Amino acid sequence: MRDAKINVFTDEIEVKGRDLHNLFRRIEESRVAVAILSERYTESSWCLDELVKIKERMDQENLVVIPIFYRLDATNCKRLLGAFGDNFRNLEREYRSEPERIKKWKEALISIPKKVGLTLAGHRDESELVESIVKEVKKVLIEMSSKERDYFPSSSNRKGQSKDHQTQNNIISSFEPLMSELDRLPGRSQVFVSFCKDELGDNFVMHLVWALRDSDSGINVFTDTCNPREKQQQQQQQEVLTSSIEKSNIALAIFSKRYPGSNGCLNELVKMNKLAKEGKLVVIPVFYNVKTNEVRKLEGEFGIHFRDTKERFSMEPMMVQSWEESLKSPIMTGRIDLTLEAHINEFALVGAIVREVSRLLPNSPRRRRRRKLGIREVLYSSGL
């Protein structure tokens, strides 16, 4: 999970001897709880108290619980059978002077297993089970963030229809004719993602690529490293990149502060802009931790990185000019503005991008039915 950039907490991290309420606070701060139920789980009053708190937060709809049945039959858990039940009854005798606490333990043990869980028996080995758990946690986080975005809009959007929403509706209608044309082109269902790997490759883009590929629209995603220190390698890959962009229906230009520090990224942008002007590609700009005006006006840290690159390539004025024109192109920056600051967190932004790409993708079942694709549907169709 940590490799997937998920912030994880376990009770092993807590300093031994600290008050149980400190652990409860950790549970309250969490969005997802993974309850790993095993035969000896019911030997521990600590584990059962955790489970009671998890159930409490789940009942309040403040927490999503994913039960994992590790070498344990879910029926034994719900009905307190086998070694799992025997261990619980031993603990029950030990705490017989606390009937209310025991009652809450039983309620939690009955309630939690009712949720759809994962089992070791359903996987080839532990490694495959771990992969499934990480995948399910990421799905839940994306869905929760999407819901929060819908239920808790920014204060500027609370009165009536927001300006952003009106702009988005106008942009959606402007996309449709182009996407209708692309529908006629055979064998094209690819999304190209242009980004700076040094800045985003190990976190945000990784989650985005996973979410796009895991949607039910059959999205083929292609990315490039865009590492400014690998100039020679970028030159060798230029033909492959150009071909990939040409075969794409949609391109995501993920602007970040260091994006213009890469001549590879800027060259991709020029190609994307050219195809967009010819009506052969839809470019969706995404602004990650950088303001839209900083990109359009080449200001702030974004502008500084661009000027550094411009200076490095001062002997190639025509190329530099094409970069500037692409960065300022209405096609590149005048469409839907997907910004990190407009969303609660990265997962919410990923969900918004997946919805928009899935809606616009040619020949997708959702698009043929002419209705919007929500992130909840994407996750449901992939087994959430």
HUJOVEN-V17720 format. One record per helix or strand of 3 or more residues. SS is the DSSP state (alpha for helix, beta for strand). FROM is the first residue (numbers start at 1). TO is the last residue. If there is no record, write none. Layout:
BEGIN
[[SS,FROM,TO] [SS,FROM,TO]]
END
This chain:
BEGIN
[[alpha,11,13] [alpha,20,29] [beta,32,37] [alpha,41,43] [alpha,45,59] [beta,64,69] [alpha,74,79] [alpha,82,94] [alpha,99,112] [alpha,120,122] [alpha,126,151] [alpha,155,157] [alpha,163,183] [beta,190,194] [alpha,197,200] [alpha,204,214] [beta,220,223] [alpha,231,236] [alpha,238,246] [beta,250,255] [alpha,259,261] [alpha,263,277] [beta,282,287] [alpha,292,296] [alpha,300,312] [alpha,317,327] [alpha,330,333] [alpha,346,360] [alpha,365,368] [alpha,375,381]]
END
